[in-house]
Amino acid sequence: MTPAKRDALTIAIAGLGTVGGGVVRLLEQQASLIEARTGRAITIKAISARDRARDRGVDLSHYDWWDNPVAMAQEAKVDVVVELIGGSDGPAFETTQAALKAGKHVVTANKAMLAVHGAELAPLAEKAGLALSFEAAVAGGIPIIKALKEGLAANRITRVAGILNGTCNYILTTMRETGRAFDDVLGEAQRLGYAEADPSTDIDGIDAAHKLAILASVAFGTAPDFAHVHIAGIRGVAPLDIAYADELGYRIKLIGLAEMTERGLVQRVQPCMVPMSSPIAHVEGVFNAVIAQGDAVGQSFYQGRGAGAGPTASAVIADLMDIARGQIVPCFGVPHDQLASVAAAPIESHRGAYFIRLMVRDQPGVIADIAAALRDEAVSLESMLQRGRDPHEAVPVVLTTHTADEASMMRAVHRIEAVEAVVEPPHLIRIIQDI
């Protein structure tokens, strides 16, 4: 049954970059569909951005322009402020605070702000009966926040994991397909617009860590805890690692994983080897994917475009449509005063299997020294690969281990690095078998 028609939901948009322009276009293109599905039109009344003269490919002349987004959030006569400025602090945070204090709902795509300040903003929204919605902040067009808050609400979630950064996934996919080096593929990604001029937030794992902190909060009913996400990026992944992974039956992906364990909440973003049998191993290019494990539903898998004007705007507007329908739920799935206080599990307590690539001089006794370092730290060797022999050049030696303690593995790696014939620091990648 078509919902009864009501007054329009009025909005102000702060930030008119790729996503902001996409929101304007999609609201205009889908106006009749949105109204039919919500019973209300969603109408833009005000906009704010740094550069009024910039051509954004949409006609903005019939909207009220504000140079100051904070003033717009405080004073514009609208129901919702859509924050698309970005950044954990500064104008984005100030605009969001101002909107909530002025009694306006907020929809945001800002993962950095929520990961760092979500625990501060959630009570501000909930005490006023306002929405603070952020579907667009994690995995672009994949409705994973709604899935965790609503579709899987009857489940105790034990793990969420996935590919949360399209830039890194594009780089790793292209390296595997072409055999080219990291720096070369990164440059291509920048030329194509998949990577920023300063790509460090993406390739060093920070963007994925922001998203993981939010996912973990919604999945486990805790406040976002970005400070305790263990983060490693993909700069050190070489074509040789990717080739050996393929030979061993794995793909290398930057994986964000959060899991509730007896030791506390594990949150880590790291390059990992995942088995070819896993659906996540076959998520390629700029696509994102998330796996959620629930006690009733088991494993569920979500895949789609993780960024871009269309997918992210789609997620923003989905949040606006919920507000238009009057569907307002606590920011992180449960009221802020019921969020659980959970200890952060140290990375040293992790147990898993490992891939280690060494570059060694081919001389008698070197393999025995490496094996002794592993043996003395109670790390069991599963396999060893060595290609070629050349007494004058360093050659690669690849090891995989059975399940071991992270602390023991790190001590073994430190000892291996001290072996005279090992000519560069060991390169270690964690293996996830059960994903």
N, C-alpha and C positions, 0 to 999 in steps of 0.2 A: 504494500500500500504506500502511495506517495505521501511523504510527510506533509503536514499542514504548513502553509506558507506563513513565515514570520518576517519581522523587520530584518533588514540586512545586517550581517556581522561586518562591522567596519574595522579596517586595519591600517596601521602605519608600518612602513618598511624602512628599517635602518640598515643601509648598506646595499649598494646597487652594482655589485660585481657580477661575476658569472651567474651565481645562484640567484641574487636579487633580481637581475634581469629575467632569468628563467621563471621566477615566481610571477612577475608581472605578466609575461607572455602567456603562461599556462592559465592563470586566472582569467585572462581575457579570452583565450581560445576555448576554455572549457566552462565558461560561465553558466550556460544553460544546464549542462550535465551536473555541475556542482550544486546548483539550486534545486534541481530535481531530486538529488540524493540526500540533501540536508533539509529541504524546506525553507532555506534561507539563501539569499544571495550573499556572496563575500565580496565586499567593495573596498577598494583601496581609496583612502582619503588623503594620506600624507606620505611623503617619502623624504629621506635624507641620505646624502652621500657627500663625499669630499669635493667632487668636481662636478659642478652644475652643467658645464659646457660639454662634457664628454658625450659622444654619440654611443648610446647603448643598444641601438637597433629597435627601440620601442618608443612610442610617443608618451612622454611624461608630462606634457603641457597641462593636462587637466587635473593634475594632482597638486596639492599644497606642498611646496618645497620648504624644507627646514635645513638650514646650514648646520645646526647643532642637534645631533640625535638625542642628547639627554633632555634638552628643552622640549623636543618633539614628544618624547616619552612622557614628560610631565604634563604638558599642556594640550596636546592635540586631542580633539574630541573623538576618540576611537575606542573600540572594545579591546583590541589586541595590538601589541607591538611585536613585529617580526624582526628579530635581531640577527643580521647577517653580516656584521662588521668583521668578526673574527678576533682572535687573540684572547688570552686568558684574563687580561686586565684592561685598564684604560677605558676607552669609550664603550666597548662592548659590555663590560661589567657594569659601568656606571649607567648605561642606558637600560640594562636589564633591571638593576636595582630601582632606578627611577620609575620604570613602568609598573613594577609590582607595588611600590609604595604609593603610586597614584591610582591603584585599583584596576590596573589593566592586565589581562592575560599576556603571557609571553610565549612565543614560539621561536626556537633558535636552532641553528645548525652548528653551534659553537661547541665542539667537543673539548677544546682546551679549557674554556671557562667552566664548563660543567665538571670536568675532571678535577680541577683545582678548587673551585668555589661552590660546587653543587651542594655540599652539606650546609653551606651558609645561605644559599638562595632558596632551597626547598622549604624550610620553615617559613620564610617570608611569604612565599606563595600560598602555602597551605593554611596559614593563619588567616589569610584574607579570602580564602575560598577560591583562589585563582589557579589557573593552569600554568604550569611551566613545562612545556612540551618540547621534545628534542628528537623525534624520530630521525630527522635528517642529520643528526650529529654522528651517527654510527652506520657505516655501510651503505650510505647513499640511498638508493631506491629499494633496498631490501628492508621489509617491514619487521626487523628483528626486535625492536623495542616493544612494539605492539604484540608481537608473538609471545615475548617473555611476560609482559604485564597481563595479557588477556588470554591468548590461546593456550598458553601453558601454565596458567595461574593455579591450576589444581595440582601441579607437580612440585616436588622438591627438586630443584635443579642441582645436579652434582658437578656439572662441568659445562663451560662454554669455551669454544675454541674456534679459530678461523683465520682466514686471510682478510686483514682489515685495512690494507693499504694497496691501492691499485698501482701506484708508481713502482713499488718494490716488486709486485707480482709481474708487471710488464717487463721490468729489467731482467728478472730471473727467467721468465719465459723466453725472452729474446736471446739471452745468453745460451740457454739450452738449445734453442732451435738453430742458432747460427754459429755457436762456438766462439763468439766474440768476447772480449774482455769487458769487465764491469765499466771502466771509465768510458769506453767507446759507446756502449749501449746507453749509459747515463746521458751522454751528450746528445744522442738521438732522441731520447725521451724528452729532453729539454727543448729540442727543436720542434718536436711534435706537440708540445704543450702538456705532456703528461707529468713533467717534473718542473719545479720552480727553478728560477735562476740560482737561488740558494736552496739546494735540495735536502739540506741536512735534517730538517724535521721529518721528512719522509724516510730517507735511506738509513738514518740512524735509529729508526724505530719509535721516535717520540710520538708521531701522529697515531700510530697503531696503539701505543701505550695509553694515550688519552682515551681512545675508543674502548680499549679493554677495561679501563677503570670504570667507565660508565656501564658497560655490559655486566661486569661483575657485580656492581651495585644493584642493578635491576634483578639480576639472576638470583642473588643470595640475600637480598634485603639488608644490605649494609650501606654505609656512607661511602662515596667514592674515595679511594685511597691510592691516588696516583703516586704518592711518595714511595710506596712499597712495591711498585711494579718493577721487576728486574728487566732491564732493557738492553738488547744488543741488536745492532743493525746488520746490513748486508754488505758493507764495504769490503769485508774480507773474503767474500765468496768468489772463488776463481773458477774459470771454465773447467779446470782439472777436477775440482770438487763435484761439479755438475756431471761430468762424464763418469766419474767413479760412482756417483749416486745412481745413475742410470744402470750401470753394470750390476750394481748390487740390488736393484729392484726398487729404487726410491726416487722421489722428486724432492728438490730443495724448495721450501716455501718459507716466507717470513710468517711465523705463526704467533698469534696472540692467544694465550691459554690461561683461563682462570678456573680453579678447582678448589672445592672445599675438602680439606683433608683433616686427619686427626692432629696434624701439626699446626693447623690454621689455614688461612686462605692463601693459596698459591696464585700469584699473578706474574706472568712472564711473557715477554715478547722477544723472540729469538729466531734466527734461521734454523730450521729443523728439517730433517729428512722424514718424509712421510711415505708409507708404502704405496706402491702403484695401485693396490687394491682399494685404497681409500678414495671416495669421491672427491675429496679436497685436492688430491694429487692432480686432478684433471681440470682444475679451475685455472684458466690461463689468461694472459694479457692483463687488461685493466680491471678484470672482474674481481669481486669480493665474494666470500662465502663464510657462513657461520654454521657450526654444528652445536646443537644444544642437547644435553643428556638429561632427561627427566626420569624420576622413579616410576611413573605410571606410563608415560608415552614411549620411553626408550629414547633412541636417538632420532633427532629431526634435523634436516639439512636445508639451508637457505642459500641461494646463489643469485647474484645479479650485479648490475653496475654499481660500483661503490662511489662514484663521483660524477661530476658533470652537471650542466644546467638542468637538463630534463629530469634525470633520476632524483637529484637532490630537491629540486622544486616540487616534484611529485610527493616527496616525503613531507616537506613543509606544509603543503596544501592538505595532505591527509590529516595533519594535526589541526589545522584550521577548521576542517570539516568536523572533526570530533568536537571542538569547542562550539561550533555552530549548532550541533545537535545537543549540546549540554552535557557531553560525556567528559567529565573532569575527574581524573584519578590522581592519587598521590604521585609526586614526581618520580620516585624510585620504586613504585609499586606498593609500598606500605607507608603509612604516615611517618614523618621524619622522627617523631619521638618513639617509634617502635623499631627503628633501624637497629639491627644487631651490632654489637661491638665484638669484633672477631680479631684475634691475633693474626698478624701477617707471618706466614711461614717463610723462614729464611731460605734463600736459594740453595744454601749448603745442605739443606735437608732433602733436596730433590733426589729421587732415585730413577734411573733410566739407563738406556743404552747410548753408546757414543760412537761417532765416526771421528777418527783422528788421521789427518794427513801430515806426513813428515817429509822433509827434504833432507836426505842423508848422503854422506860420502860412502861409497861402496867399499867398505873395508871389513876385514874379519872382526867378529865379535860385536858389531853394532846391534844386530837384531837381538842377541843375547842380553845386551845391556838394556835395551828397550823393554824386553819381556820381563827382566828382573825388576824394573821400576814398577811395572803393572802388578807383578806378583807380590811385591812387598807391600803394596797398598790394597791387596785383596781384590784387585780388578781382574775379572776373568776375560781372556781374549776369545772372541768368537771366530774372527777370520783375519787373514793378512794377505794383502795383494802387493806384489812388487813387479814392476815392469822394467825389464832391461837391466843390464849391468854395464857400468862404465867407471873404472877406477879413477878417472880424471874429472868426472862431473858428478854433481849431486843428482840423485835419482829419487823419485817419489816412492814412499812406502805408505800404504793405507791400512789402518787397523779398524776393526769394529769390535765392540765389547758386548758382553752380556750385561744385564742390569747391574748397576753399581751406584754407590753413594756419590753425590756430587763432590763432597769434600774429599773423599778418597781419590776421585778422578782428578781433581785439581792438584792434589799433592803429587800424583803420578805424572801428570803433565809437566809440573815444575821440575821433577827429577829428570824426565826425558829431555827437557830443554837444555839441561846441564850436560848431557852426553856430548862429548867432544865432536863426534861425527855428525850430530844433528846441526845443520847449518842455518836454519831459520826457525823462528818460534813455531811450535806445533799449532796446526789449525784444527780446531775441535768444533764439531756440529752435533747437536743432540738428535737422537732418533726417537720418534714417537711411533710406536707400533699400533696403539689402540685408538686410532682416530678415524 
